[in-house]
């Protein structure tokens, strides 16, 4: 028996005698050549994409919180509401994005550097994905990747106009900008968590324990 025969025999044994529907496999393989619409899993949710995104964000599988503001300039007030509701001091480590730095952060303490034990970090995502409730960050001078992992509380601004329905829509939108691909892409869905220890969900294992998303404007 060759190594190939051994591997195939192990696969068949693992299938437990199940038969393979060759026609179904052929259709699925062909769909990969027809475009993302044909291969994409069914997503039955309908309605405005911003509402779908917000609903997914607060779902048990994502377990983040969400706020809506009319305009980007209302972000400091939204951050203050979040901090006051949790009895946190008005101290924030601000992502060095020009759009964020230009806002009026009067009354907030803003450390110059982000430390590993920083209580609150405020950032800005490039896109939101409604299907999964995810946020997309590209690495760059304005978006240091560590800012997504070090704070205990991560407060993230995303513009409603940049929320898309599917992951593939983000890929198309990113390509349409004409900018070169980043060295690093973070797609973040909810707070950091793991079930490695006895199958129990532990939040904050590899990053922020709390994620709060602020949606600015309307689509």
VOTOR-60618 format. One line per 8 residues: number of its first residue (from 1); for each residue x, y, z of C-alpha. Coordinates in Angstrom, 1 decimal. Each point is the difference from the previous one (the first is absolute). Last residue first. Example, Ala and Ser with C-alpha at 12.3 -4.5 7.8 and 13.67 -1.06 7.14 Angstrom:
<sites>
2	13.7 -1.1 7.1 | -1.4 -3.4 0.7
</sites>
This chain:
<sites>
219	-25.6 55.2 5.6 | -0.7 2.2 3.0 | 2.4 2.0 2.2 | 2.5 -1.3 2.5 | -0.2 -3.5 1.4 | 1.7 -0.4 3.4 | 1.2 -3.5 0.9 | 0.8 -1.2 3.6
211	2.2 -3.0 0.5 | 0.8 -1.3 3.5 | 2.6 -2.5 1.1 | 2.6 1.4 -2.3 | 2.8 -2.3 -1.2 | 1.2 -3.6 0.2 | -2.0 -1.4 2.9 | -2.3 3.0 0.5
203	-3.0 -2.3 0.3 | 0.1 -3.5 1.2 | -2.6 -2.4 -1.5 | 0.1 -3.4 1.7 | 0.9 -3.1 -2.1 | 2.3 -1.4 2.7 | 2.6 2.7 -0.6 | 0.3 0.6 -3.8
195	-3.3 1.9 -0.2 | 1.6 3.3 -0.9 | -1.1 3.6 -0.3 | 1.0 3.5 -1.2 | -3.0 2.3 -0.3 | -2.2 -0.1 -3.1 | 0.9 -0.8 -3.6 | 3.3 1.6 -1.0
187	1.4 -0.2 -3.5 | 3.6 1.1 0.3 | 1.9 0.6 -3.3 | 3.8 0.2 0.0 | 2.6 1.1 -2.6 | -2.6 2.2 -1.7 | -1.1 -0.6 -3.6 | 0.8 2.9 -2.4
179	-2.6 2.7 -0.3 | -2.3 0.1 -3.0 | -3.0 0.6 2.3 | -2.0 -2.5 -2.1 | 2.1 -2.9 1.3 | -1.1 0.7 3.6 | -3.6 0.3 -1.1 | 0.2 -3.4 -1.9
171	1.5 -1.7 3.0 | -2.6 1.6 2.3 | -2.8 -1.3 -2.2 | 1.6 -3.5 0.1 | -0.5 0.1 3.8 | -3.7 0.7 -0.4 | -2.5 2.8 0.6 | 2.2 3.1 0.1
163	0.4 2.7 2.6 | 2.1 2.9 -1.4 | -2.8 2.5 -0.3 | -0.9 -0.6 3.7 | 3.4 1.3 1.0 | 1.7 -2.1 2.6 | 1.2 1.2 3.4 | 1.5 -2.6 2.4
155	0.1 0.0 3.8 | 2.3 -2.8 1.3 | -0.1 -0.5 3.8 | 2.8 -2.0 1.5 | 2.5 1.6 -2.3 | 2.9 -1.9 -1.6 | -1.3 -1.8 -3.0 | -1.4 2.4 -2.6
147	2.5 2.8 0.8 | 2.8 -2.6 -0.7 | -0.8 0.1 -3.7 | 1.1 3.6 -0.4 | -2.6 1.8 -2.1 | 1.0 3.5 -1.1 | 3.5 -1.0 -1.2 | -1.4 -3.2 -1.6
139	-1.7 -3.3 0.7 | -3.4 -0.5 -1.5 | -2.9 -0.5 2.4 | -3.3 -1.7 -0.8 | -2.9 -0.3 2.4 | -2.3 -3.1 0.2 | -3.7 -0.4 0.7 | 0.1 -3.2 -2.0
131	-2.4 0.7 -2.9 | 0.0 3.7 0.6 | 3.7 0.6 -0.7 | 1.4 3.3 1.2 | 2.7 1.9 -1.8 | 3.0 2.3 0.7 | -0.1 -0.3 3.7 | 0.8 2.9 2.4
123	1.5 -0.2 3.4 | -0.5 0.9 3.6 | 2.0 -2.0 2.7 | -1.1 -0.3 3.6 | 1.6 -1.6 3.1 | 3.6 0.0 -1.2 | 1.9 -2.9 1.6 | 2.3 -0.8 -3.0
115	0.7 3.7 -0.5 | -1.1 2.3 -2.7 | 2.2 3.2 -0.3 | -0.6 3.7 0.3 | -2.7 -0.4 2.7 | -3.3 1.9 -0.7 | -1.9 1.3 3.0 | -3.4 1.0 -1.2
107	-1.7 3.3 0.9 | 0.4 1.6 -3.4 | 0.1 -2.8 -2.7 | -1.2 2.3 -2.8 | 0.5 -2.1 -3.2 | 3.1 0.5 -2.3 | 1.8 -3.0 1.6 | -2.7 -2.3 -1.1
99	0.0 0.9 -3.7 | 3.8 0.1 0.0 | 0.3 -3.5 1.3 | 2.5 -0.4 2.8 | -2.1 -2.4 2.0 | -0.9 1.7 3.2 | 0.8 -1.5 3.4 | -2.8 1.2 2.2
91	-0.4 1.4 3.5 | -3.4 1.3 1.1 | -0.2 -2.2 3.1 | -2.2 -3.0 -0.1 | -3.2 -0.4 1.9 | -1.5 -2.3 -2.6 | -2.8 2.2 -1.2 | 2.3 3.0 0.3
83	2.6 -1.6 -2.3 | -2.6 -0.9 -2.7 | -1.7 3.4 0.1 | 3.4 1.8 -0.2 | 0.9 -2.0 -3.1 | -3.3 1.0 -1.6 | 0.7 3.6 0.8 | 3.5 -0.2 -1.5
75	-1.5 -1.6 -3.2 | -2.6 2.7 -0.7 | 2.4 1.7 -2.6 | -0.3 -3.1 -2.2 | -3.7 0.7 -0.6 | -3.5 -1.2 1.0 | 1.2 -2.4 2.7 | -1.1 -3.6 0.5
67	1.2 -2.3 2.8 | 0.8 -3.7 0.1 | 1.0 -2.7 2.5 | 2.0 -3.2 -0.7 | -1.2 -3.5 0.6 | 1.0 -1.5 -3.3 | -1.7 -3.4 0.1 | -2.6 1.3 2.5
59	-1.2 2.6 -2.5 | 0.8 3.7 0.7 | 2.3 0.4 -3.0 | -2.3 -2.1 -2.2 | -2.9 2.4 0.6 | 2.2 3.1 -0.6 | 1.3 -1.4 -3.3 | -3.5 -0.9 -1.2
51	-1.2 3.5 0.9 | 2.9 1.6 -1.9 | -0.8 -2.2 -3.0 | -3.6 1.2 -0.3 | -2.3 -3.0 -0.1 | 0.2 -3.7 -0.8 | 1.5 -3.0 1.8 | -0.1 -3.2 -2.0
43	3.8 -0.5 -0.3 | 0.5 -3.2 -1.9 | 3.6 -1.1 -0.2 | 2.0 1.6 -2.9 | 1.1 -2.3 -2.9 | -2.3 1.3 -2.7 | 0.2 3.7 1.1 | 3.8 -0.2 0.3
35	0.6 -0.7 -3.7 | -0.6 -2.7 -2.5 | 3.3 -1.9 0.4 | -0.7 -1.0 3.5 | -3.5 -1.1 -1.1 | 1.6 -2.8 -2.1 | 1.6 -1.6 3.1 | -3.3 0.1 1.8
27	-1.8 -1.5 -3.0 | 2.6 -2.8 -0.4 | -0.1 -0.8 3.7 | -3.8 -0.3 -0.2 | 0.3 -2.3 -3.0 | 2.5 -2.2 1.7 | -2.2 -0.6 3.0 | 2.5 -1.7 2.3
19	-1.1 -3.2 1.8 | 0.3 -0.4 3.7 | 1.8 -3.1 1.2 | 1.2 1.6 3.2 | 1.5 3.1 -1.7 | 3.1 -0.5 2.0 | 0.5 -3.5 -1.4 | -0.2 1.5 -3.5
11	2.6 2.6 0.9 | 2.3 -2.6 1.5 | -0.3 -2.1 -3.2 | 0.8 3.0 -2.1 | 3.2 0.7 2.0 | 1.1 -3.7 -0.2 | -0.7 -0.1 -3.7 | 2.1 3.1 -0.6
3	2.8 -1.4 2.1 | 0.0 -3.1 -2.3 | -1.3 -3.4 1.0
</sites>
